[in-house]
Amino acid sequence: MNKELKKNLKFIGITVLILLYPSYYLFKYAYSDYLNDRALNIVYGAHKGVNDTEAKEKAIELLEKAKSYRKKHYIFYYNQAKLYLELQNFPKAETTLGELIQIRPDDDKGYLYYGVALELNHKPDSARQLYAEYRNRVDREYRDTKPENQNPEQYRTYRLTLDLLLRDETSFNKDLQYLQNEDPGFVMADDLNELHATDRSDFLLQMLGVSGTVSTSGK
């Protein structure tokens, strides 16, 4: 094989690789999204032949595979962690959300989710640090919002929930007083009163929109 032919073949080979490189990543992205959609469909669609627990465990496996194709896509971690929480597999939920915080340290909601998983896994002190960090981030985001776009009542009402999460009675009374000063007729919303009276574990799961009544996974 002469040098010119070798040179041409090498050029062709490099060109093919360059063309295939973006196609490979497009495939990974598309396939990981497919796995995520399939996992959600298994859980929330009609899962014939398996019970709710088995459907969630199968979905968790698919989401783990999706993570292997696209390690930094946060939605896979959130979906997987919520399923672990629904199965009351709190150690696995903690591990998954710890991974999320590592790859996305600026993901504010991740601190809330991770804190809940830690508390449910009997680590209240570590959880409290994350709750405080999340509330600080909520405060910071509100301060950074342009005044004309701020909604102080909504902010303070949400802050009441975070105060309950932190068991911070001082801040709770302060935020409540602010709302009552702005609106003398203000009373705690029914959902806040309900959260205040509910079981702590149920309260934590409700914060994330997760049902606390799912059977425990043995895995």
Salt bridges, closest charged atoms under 4 A:
ASP33 OD1 - ARG70 NH1 2.83
ASP52 OD1 - HIS47 NE2 2.75
GLU64 OE1 - LYS67 NZ 3.22
GLU86 OE1 - LYS56 NZ 3.45
GLU94 OE2 - LYS123 NZ 2.85
GLU99 OE1 - LYS67 NZ 3.17
ASP107 OD2 - ARG104 NE 3.14
ASP108 OD1 - ARG137 NH1 2.72
GLU119 OE2 - ARG167 NH2 3.91
GLU119 OE2 - ARG200 NE 2.80
GLU133 OE2 - ARG137 NE 2.70
ASP139 OD1 - ARG159 NE 2.92
ASP163 OD1 - ARG135 NH1 2.74
ASP163 OD1 - ARG159 NH1 3.55
ASP168 OD2 - ARG135 NH2 3.13
ASP175 OD1 - ARG156 NH1 2.52
ASP175 OD2 - ARG159 NH1 2.95
